[in-house]
Amino acid sequence: MSVIEVDRLHKRYGARTVVAGASFAVEEGEIFGLLGPNGAGKTTTVECVAGLRKPDAGRVAVLGLDPRRDAARLRRLVGVQLQESRLPDRIRVAEAVDLYASFHRRPAVRDELLAELGLADHRDTSYRALSGGQKQRLSIALALVGRPRIAILDELTTGLDPQARRDTWEVVERIRDRGVTILLVTHFMAEAERLCDRLAVLDAGRVVALDTPAGLVTRIHPGQRIRFRPSAPFDDRLLTDLPEVVSVRRTGRQLDVTGTGDLLSAVTTVLARHQIIAADLRVDRPSLDDAFVALTGRRSQHRADEGNEQA
Ligand SMILES: Nc1ncnc2c1ncn2[C@@H]1O[C@H](COP(=O)(O)OP(=O)(O)OP(=O)(O)O)[C@@H](O)[C@H]1O
């Protein structure tokens, strides 16, 4: 069942169109990602979904309701954590949660929520004394305090160190496991790949692709590549006869095999049958980042950052 429907959404700021006919639907219980370069219109789109902006054209429905007309009802059903949400420096974690809880009729139990978000030991810590990751987790707690069915999370791990980012991912997964549908805006390929069940890639206000992370990669780069040094000579036909193999190239003692499907297992099985060992075997799979570049013609902004993280 679709819990969010965005149909040919248009939004202009002055003369400038920033969302130009974006359409997508989010299914109940999934983590749905909006991915795209800076200025692609991601935040504007989720602000329209959250009822914070009025679309110029198109239709947005959240749980069958209109985010603007039915704003009061949706406030109880949708939790929103937007970019750069800030709280007063002196407010303590428990006070902030109590304050937000007071806006809701049946709020979550504060200490349970704080424990779930790894903030139980920071109940009395002031906002200013929290680390970046703790601030982000508090902002997620505030989005969840009304026990929403849908959570909208915008760039929630930007500026976090790799460990804090991973901790936040675990929190998001736990929320999803509780049955909350999540609409997530992200710049990070690793985040999209790890968390999202499906992704819409937004470019210049349009959805240019919509699929699972793996589906996007395969659609853009269906090929795979294996490189290895065989322990004994053999005829290339051993590999070229396999339906999965597209090409075989030799450079010195090294073999370079491209193909599709379950290439690795097809190649290693036939080699093993002939008692050949594939030494220094490497599999190159295209990444979501490659798919992103192919779709938008741009490098993802945080690619270098992610590279450091994986190092
Ligand atoms: N209130 C506003 N008034 C005028 N222009 C705006 C306003 N908000 C956003 N914009 C512009 O609209 C474009 C789309 O912005 P938006 O924040 O939706 O994109 P985004 O994909 O979320 O970008 P980012 O990844 O940089 O946050 C940007 O060029 C931005 O400068």
The ligand as an ORCA input file, in Angstrom:
! r2SCAN-3c Opt
* xyz 0 1
  N      12.934     29.454      0.042
  C      13.608     29.464     -1.095
  N      13.585     30.551     -1.915
  C      14.242     30.574     -3.076
  N      14.995     29.547     -3.540
  C      15.067     28.448     -2.784
  C      14.382     28.343     -1.523
  N      14.632     27.118     -0.994
  C      15.444     26.487     -1.878
  N      15.697     27.273     -2.944
  C      16.511     26.915     -4.123
  O      15.848     25.853     -4.794
  C      16.783     24.889     -5.266
  C      16.394     23.534     -4.736
  O      16.640     23.524     -3.345
  P      16.419     22.247     -2.426
  O      16.893     22.616     -1.059
  O      15.049     21.741     -2.570
  O      17.400     21.220     -3.112
  P      18.148     19.967     -2.485
  O      18.142     18.937     -3.547
  O      17.562     19.604     -1.175
  O      19.589     20.561     -2.313
  P      20.694     20.277     -1.180
  O      21.149     18.898     -1.411
  O      21.731     21.297     -1.502
  O      20.028     20.490      0.153
  C      18.137     25.358     -4.815
  O      18.780     25.963     -5.907
  C      17.861     26.368     -3.726
  O      18.834     27.379     -3.723
*
